[in-house]
Structures are given as structure tokens and as C-alpha cells.
Amino acid sequence: MYGLARALLFRLDAERAHALALKGLDATWRSGLNPLLARRPAPLPTQAFGLDFENPVGLAAGLDKNGDCIDALAALGFGFIEIGTTTPKPQAGNPKPRMFRLPEHTALINRLGFNNEGVDALVRKVEASRLKRTGGATRLGINIGKNRDTPNEQAASDYLHCLGRVYPLADYVAVNISSPNTAGLRELQEEKALRALVASLLDARESLATRHRRRVPLLVKIAPDLSEDDIDASARVLGELGVDGVICGNTTTDRLAIEGHPLAGEAGGLSGHPLYGRSTTVLRRLRSRLPAHIPLVGVGGILSGADAAGKATAGAELVQFYTGLIYRGPALVGECVEALRHRREGPH
């Protein structure tokens, strides 16, 4: 069923197809036809950040920025889904066109720029979701960012505002300082800025934990474009501060893997197959530099079960994908779960 849908969607502009696909997915779920898309894989219990996951395969942030399809996405069998990135105020993002497919490379380029309806709208949608009202097997992460017109010197106020709003609803909160599509955002990964921002968020989290009587894990999402020295500095800061986990990583601005492609000159973040090698190298180095008790989420270029297993071998406790879902469809969820099961349990 997905193969037919993909053939039709790929005839449309990438961003329009994205919106239609989400609406179609939601309609399929509401009509009870979601088993036609995917069957929930057998559980592969996994623990990370003090949370129990039904399986270690998740949806990366960016696909469902506003929480429009929480229940439909959860029904695809993910162990966790991450919505967002959300910002304090609604914002339109960058001018269109801003999303491009590169089927020859199983890749996407996007420069969306944190287009979203704002954190208040996201909170309303999470509160209305069946997942939150009745509980469910899928964990919910919420990814937070800053508005583009907020200077970096005041960025902490945006992140703190979002953290406070989503805290009662999230199973974990991810701090996005690595998107290439908001000017200056990646400067927040520099050692001094990173230490100040994360320390302020961790302090706020302790106050929120006391108030809400639950301690929500705080994760930081870093870029795959960091130099080795920057990776080491990030690991040192995040390890010393004691974050609950690190998501590695985001899209890349590097174009070497698609050199010569007609769209290689388009600004934005590249995702999909060309990202796999670089993001996995960064993951492996980060694992060797971070304290062993801080789990890693491996993201970037997962298009097969073997790719998911490769992330686990490099040191990831959990994995996520987004572009893989677009190219491979919901069957990729179960394929990744089974590959990770085989890696964990070995041949029978």
C-alpha cells in the first residue's frame, strides 16, 4: 500500500506531499485501516534515560512538528516518537520552496527553519491525543528550539519557556541546538554557550521535577558537522553537567556525498543515505568520550535494518529515522526492530 502512495506523493512538491501524507496517515488511523500500513512489531524491551521502551526504534523530530499525528504515528509500531521542533511563538519558517528530494541518493534537503504553530498549539494537541489521555506503549519526546528572531544571548529564555510548557506532557525533552536552518543556532554548540544553556535548563528541570513530582529526562541534539575537537568538547561539557542523553545527530550542510547533483547547491540540511557514514562516525567518537551511563540516540541515514544495527554497534542505545520513513515506509520500523533483536539475541 505504501509503495503505491509513495509513487503518487513523489509526483508532488516535497513539502506539499509531506502535508498530504500526514493527513492521509491520520485518516487511515481514524478509519481503523492502519494495519494495512504496518503491524506492530513484537516487543524488544529497552531501557534508556530511566525510561522503559517497548522497542528501541523511534521517529526523529521534524516529521510531525506540531503534534498533528501523534496517535497515527504511534500506531506504526515505533517505540517512541519525537514531535517538534516547537518554539515559543508561531513562525512561518523560511521562504518556499524549502524541501527537495534526491531519489538518486535516497536523500532530502530541507531548509524549513523551525516552521511551527508555537508551543501552546502543540501542547493543546498533545493533551487531546489518545496517547496522552489513555496511555499507550509508545513514548513521546518533545523537541524544543528558539524563535529565529531571538538573539543567541537570549536563547535560554526561549528554551526555558518551552521546557516549562511541555514538561508535564513529555516522556523526555530534546534540546535542538543543531539545526542548520536557523541563523546562528549552531553557535549554541560552542563550549561556553553550550555549558551556560544546558546548565540553566538542568537547573530548571530540577525545579519542575519537584513541582510535578516526576523527573523528565533532558536530551541534547547535536550536529554531525562538528570537528573532532568540538565533539570532544561537547562530550566533556555534557558529561560534566550530567545530561540524561544525547541525540546524534541532525542534518548536515556537507555536500561531498552528492557532489555534482543538480540540487547540491541548495541551502539547507541534507538527510538520508549520504548522512549515514558521517553521523555514525560522530556517534562512535561521542560514545568513546561520554561517560558510559549517558545513553546515545543514533540518527542519520537509517534506511534498513542493517543501518539501525550499525548505529547500535557504534554505541547507540536507541535509534531514530525520518527520511527513511519517507523512502521506505512504515515497514522500516519492524525491519529495524528485528535487526536490533537479531543483534541483541543472536541467531537461534
C-alpha positions as CSV (number, residue, x, y, z in Angstrom):
1,M,0.0,0.0,0.0
2,Y,2.8,2.4,0.8
3,G,4.6,1.8,-2.5
4,L,1.5,3.0,-4.4
5,A,1.1,6.0,-2.1
6,R,4.8,6.9,-2.5
7,A,4.6,6.8,-6.3
8,L,1.7,9.3,-6.2
9,L,3.2,11.6,-3.5
10,F,6.6,11.8,-5.3
11,R,4.9,13.4,-8.2
12,L,4.1,16.4,-6.0
13,D,6.3,19.1,-4.5
14,A,8.1,17.6,-1.5
15,E,6.6,19.9,1.2
16,R,3.0,19.5,-0.2
17,A,3.4,15.8,-0.3
18,H,4.6,15.8,3.3
19,A,1.5,17.6,4.4
20,L,-0.8,15.3,2.4
21,A,1.0,12.2,3.7
22,L,0.4,13.3,7.3
23,K,-3.3,13.9,6.6
24,G,-3.6,10.6,4.9
25,L,-1.9,8.7,7.7
26,D,-4.2,10.3,10.2
27,A,-7.3,9.5,8.1
28,T,-6.1,5.9,7.8
29,W,-5.7,5.6,11.6
30,R,-9.0,7.2,12.3
31,S,-10.8,4.8,10.0
32,G,-9.1,1.8,11.6
33,L,-7.1,0.8,8.5
34,N,-3.7,1.4,9.9
35,P,-2.9,-2.4,10.0
36,L,-2.7,-2.1,6.2
37,L,0.3,0.1,6.6
38,A,2.2,-1.7,9.3
39,R,1.8,-4.3,12.0
40,R,3.3,-3.5,15.4
41,P,6.5,-5.5,15.8
42,A,6.9,-7.9,18.7
43,P,8.3,-6.1,21.8
44,L,12.0,-5.6,22.2
45,P,12.1,-4.1,25.7
46,T,14.8,-1.4,26.1
47,Q,15.8,0.9,28.9
48,A,17.3,4.3,28.5
49,F,17.3,7.6,30.5
50,G,15.4,5.8,33.2
51,L,12.5,5.0,30.8
52,D,11.2,1.7,29.6
53,F,10.7,1.5,25.8
54,E,8.6,-1.2,24.1
55,N,11.3,-1.2,21.4
56,P,14.3,1.0,20.6
57,V,13.2,2.3,17.2
58,G,11.9,5.9,17.1
59,L,10.7,8.6,14.8
60,A,13.0,11.6,14.6
61,A,11.8,15.1,15.2
62,G,10.8,17.2,12.1
63,L,8.2,14.9,10.5
64,D,5.4,16.0,12.9
65,K,6.4,19.5,14.0
66,N,3.0,20.4,15.7
67,G,1.8,17.1,17.1
68,D,-0.9,16.7,14.5
69,C,-0.4,12.9,14.0
70,I,0.7,11.6,17.4
71,D,-1.7,8.7,17.5
72,A,-1.4,7.7,13.9
73,L,2.4,7.7,14.1
74,A,2.4,5.7,17.4
75,A,0.2,3.1,15.7
76,L,3.0,2.4,13.2
77,G,4.9,0.4,15.8
78,F,7.5,2.9,16.9
79,G,8.9,2.5,20.5
80,F,8.9,6.3,20.7
81,I,8.1,9.3,18.6
82,E,9.6,12.8,18.8
83,I,7.5,15.7,17.8
84,G,8.7,19.3,17.1
85,T,10.8,21.3,16.9
86,T,8.5,23.7,18.7
87,T,9.2,27.3,19.6
88,P,7.6,29.8,22.0
89,K,5.9,31.8,19.3
90,P,4.5,30.5,16.0
91,Q,6.7,31.2,13.0
92,A,6.4,30.6,9.2
93,G,9.9,29.4,8.6
94,N,12.0,30.1,5.5
95,P,10.6,31.0,2.1
96,K,9.3,28.3,-0.2
97,P,10.5,26.1,-1.9
98,R,12.5,24.8,1.0
99,M,12.3,21.0,0.7
100,F,13.8,18.9,-2.0
101,R,14.0,15.1,-2.8
102,L,17.1,13.5,-4.2
103,P,15.9,10.0,-5.0
104,E,19.2,9.0,-6.7
105,H,20.8,9.4,-3.3
106,T,17.8,8.3,-1.1
107,A,18.1,11.8,0.4
108,L,16.3,15.0,1.2
109,I,17.5,18.6,1.6
110,N,15.4,20.9,3.7
111,R,15.7,24.5,4.9
112,L,12.3,24.7,6.6
113,G,13.6,26.8,9.5
114,F,11.5,25.6,12.5
115,N,8.2,26.4,10.8
116,N,5.6,25.6,13.5
117,E,2.4,26.8,15.2
118,G,4.1,27.5,18.5
119,V,4.4,25.6,21.7
120,D,0.9,26.5,23.0
121,A,-0.7,24.9,19.9
122,L,1.5,21.8,20.3
123,V,0.6,21.4,24.0
124,R,-3.2,21.5,23.1
125,K,-2.7,18.8,20.5
126,V,-0.7,16.6,22.9
127,E,-3.3,17.0,25.6
128,A,-6.0,15.9,23.1
129,S,-4.1,12.9,21.8
130,R,-5.3,9.4,22.8
131,L,-1.7,8.5,23.6
132,K,-1.7,11.0,26.5
133,R,-5.3,10.6,27.5
134,T,-5.4,6.8,27.8
135,G,-1.7,5.9,27.8
136,G,0.0,3.7,25.3
137,A,3.1,1.7,24.5
138,T,4.8,4.5,22.6
139,R,6.9,7.0,24.4
140,L,6.6,10.7,23.5
141,G,9.6,13.0,23.1
142,I,9.1,16.7,22.5
143,N,11.9,18.7,20.7
144,I,12.3,22.4,21.7
145,G,14.0,25.3,20.0
146,K,14.2,29.0,19.8
147,N,12.5,31.5,17.6
148,R,14.6,32.9,14.7
149,D,14.3,36.5,15.9
150,T,15.5,35.7,19.4
151,P,19.2,36.6,19.7
152,N,21.5,33.8,21.0
153,E,22.2,35.9,24.1
154,Q,18.5,35.5,25.0
155,A,18.1,31.9,23.6
156,A,17.9,30.4,27.1
157,S,14.6,32.2,27.8
158,D,13.0,30.6,24.7
159,Y,14.2,27.1,25.7
160,L,13.2,27.6,29.3
161,H,9.7,28.7,28.2
162,C,9.2,25.7,26.0
163,L,10.6,23.3,28.7
164,G,8.1,24.6,31.2
165,R,5.2,24.3,28.8
166,V,5.9,20.7,27.6
167,Y,7.3,19.3,30.8
168,P,4.1,17.8,32.2
169,L,3.3,16.0,28.9
170,A,6.7,14.7,27.6
171,D,8.3,11.4,28.4
172,Y,11.6,13.2,27.5
173,V,12.5,16.7,26.2
174,A,15.1,17.1,23.4
175,V,17.0,20.4,23.1
176,N,17.7,21.3,19.5
177,I,20.8,23.4,19.1
178,S,21.9,21.8,15.8
179,S,19.5,22.7,13.0
180,P,21.4,24.4,10.2
181,N,18.3,26.3,9.1
182,T,18.1,29.0,11.9
183,A,20.9,31.5,11.5
184,G,23.4,31.3,14.3
185,L,21.7,28.4,16.1
186,R,24.7,26.0,15.8
187,E,26.8,28.6,17.7
188,L,25.0,27.4,20.8
189,Q,27.0,24.2,20.5
190,E,30.2,26.1,21.2
191,E,31.7,25.1,24.6
192,K,30.9,28.2,26.6
193,A,27.5,28.7,25.2
194,L,26.6,25.0,25.5
195,R,27.6,24.9,29.1
196,A,25.6,28.0,30.0
197,L,22.4,26.9,28.2
198,V,22.4,23.3,29.3
199,A,23.2,24.2,32.9
200,S,20.2,26.6,33.0
201,L,17.9,24.0,31.6
202,L,19.1,21.3,34.0
203,D,18.5,23.7,36.9
204,A,15.0,24.5,35.7
205,R,14.3,20.8,35.2
206,E,15.1,20.1,38.9
207,S,12.5,22.8,39.9
208,L,10.0,21.3,37.5
209,A,10.6,17.8,38.8
210,T,9.9,18.9,42.3
211,R,6.7,20.8,41.2
212,H,5.4,17.9,39.0
213,R,6.7,15.1,41.1
214,R,8.3,13.4,38.1
215,R,11.8,13.8,36.6
216,V,11.6,14.1,32.8
217,P,14.9,13.2,31.0
218,L,16.6,16.1,29.2
219,L,18.5,15.2,26.0
220,V,20.6,17.4,23.8
221,K,20.6,17.1,20.0
222,I,24.0,17.8,18.3
223,A,25.1,18.2,14.7
224,P,27.0,15.7,12.6
225,D,29.3,18.5,11.3
226,L,31.3,19.0,14.5
227,S,35.1,18.7,14.3
228,E,36.8,16.1,16.4
229,D,37.8,18.8,18.9
230,D,34.2,20.1,19.1
231,I,32.9,16.6,19.6
232,D,35.3,16.1,22.5
233,A,34.4,19.5,24.0
234,S,30.7,18.7,23.7
235,A,31.2,15.3,25.4
236,R,33.2,17.0,28.2
237,V,30.5,19.6,28.8
238,L,27.5,17.3,28.6
239,G,29.2,14.7,30.7
240,E,30.2,17.1,33.4
241,L,26.7,18.6,33.5
242,G,25.1,15.2,33.6
243,V,22.5,15.4,30.8
244,D,20.3,12.3,30.5
245,G,21.1,11.5,26.9
246,V,22.5,12.9,23.6
247,I,20.8,12.6,20.2
248,C,23.5,12.3,17.4
249,G,22.7,14.0,15.2
250,N,20.9,16.4,12.9
251,T,21.1,17.1,9.2
252,T,24.4,18.0,7.5
253,T,25.5,21.0,5.5
254,D,28.2,18.9,3.8
255,R,27.7,18.2,0.2
256,L,30.6,15.9,-0.7
257,A,28.4,12.8,-0.9
258,I,26.1,14.4,-3.5
259,E,28.7,16.4,-5.4
260,G,27.6,17.1,-9.0
261,H,23.9,16.6,-8.3
262,P,21.7,19.4,-9.7
263,L,20.3,20.2,-6.2
264,A,23.7,20.0,-4.4
265,G,23.8,23.8,-4.3
266,E,20.5,24.2,-2.5
267,A,21.0,25.6,1.0
268,G,19.7,23.5,4.0
269,G,20.3,20.3,5.8
270,L,21.0,17.1,3.9
271,S,19.4,13.9,5.3
272,G,19.1,10.3,4.3
273,H,21.7,7.8,3.0
274,P,24.5,10.3,2.4
275,L,24.4,11.2,6.1
276,Y,24.9,7.7,7.4
277,G,28.7,7.5,7.4
278,R,29.4,10.9,8.9
279,S,26.7,10.7,11.6
280,T,27.8,7.2,12.6
281,T,31.5,8.3,12.9
282,V,30.5,11.2,15.1
283,L,28.3,8.8,17.2
284,R,31.2,6.4,17.7
285,R,33.6,9.1,18.8
286,L,31.0,10.6,21.1
287,R,30.4,7.2,22.7
288,S,34.1,6.9,23.4
289,R,34.2,10.3,25.0
290,L,30.9,10.4,27.0
291,P,30.5,8.7,30.4
292,A,29.1,5.2,29.8
293,H,25.9,5.9,31.8
294,I,24.8,8.6,29.3
295,P,22.8,6.9,26.6
296,L,23.0,7.9,22.9
297,V,20.3,8.0,20.3
298,G,21.7,7.3,16.8
299,V,20.1,9.2,14.0
300,G,21.1,9.9,10.4
301,G,20.8,7.8,7.2
302,I,18.9,4.8,8.6
303,L,17.2,3.2,5.5
304,S,17.5,-0.5,6.5
305,G,17.6,-2.8,9.5
306,A,21.4,-3.2,8.9
307,D,21.7,0.6,9.2
308,A,19.9,0.5,12.6
309,A,22.2,-2.3,13.7
310,G,25.2,-0.3,12.6
311,K,24.2,2.6,14.9
312,A,23.8,0.2,17.8
313,T,27.3,-1.2,17.1
314,A,28.6,2.3,17.1
315,G,27.2,2.9,20.6
316,A,23.5,3.9,20.3
317,E,21.0,2.5,22.8
318,L,18.1,3.9,20.7
319,V,17.8,4.8,17.0
320,Q,15.6,7.2,15.1
321,F,14.8,7.9,11.4
322,Y,12.7,10.4,9.4
323,T,13.9,10.3,5.8
324,G,13.9,6.5,5.9
325,L,10.2,6.6,6.6
326,I,9.6,8.7,3.5
327,Y,11.6,6.4,1.2
328,R,10.9,3.0,2.8
329,G,7.5,3.5,4.5
330,P,6.2,2.0,7.8
331,A,7.7,-1.4,7.1
332,L,11.1,0.0,8.0
333,V,10.0,0.2,11.7
334,G,9.6,-3.6,12.0
335,E,12.7,-4.3,9.9
336,C,14.8,-2.2,12.3
337,V,13.3,-3.8,15.4
338,E,14.0,-7.2,14.0
339,A,17.6,-6.3,13.1
340,L,18.2,-5.0,16.5
341,R,16.6,-8.1,18.1
342,H,18.9,-10.3,16.0
343,R,21.9,-8.3,17.0
344,R,21.0,-8.5,20.7
345,E,19.9,-12.1,20.9
346,G,22.0,-13.6,18.2
347,P,20.8,-16.4,15.7
348,H,18.5,-19.0,17.2
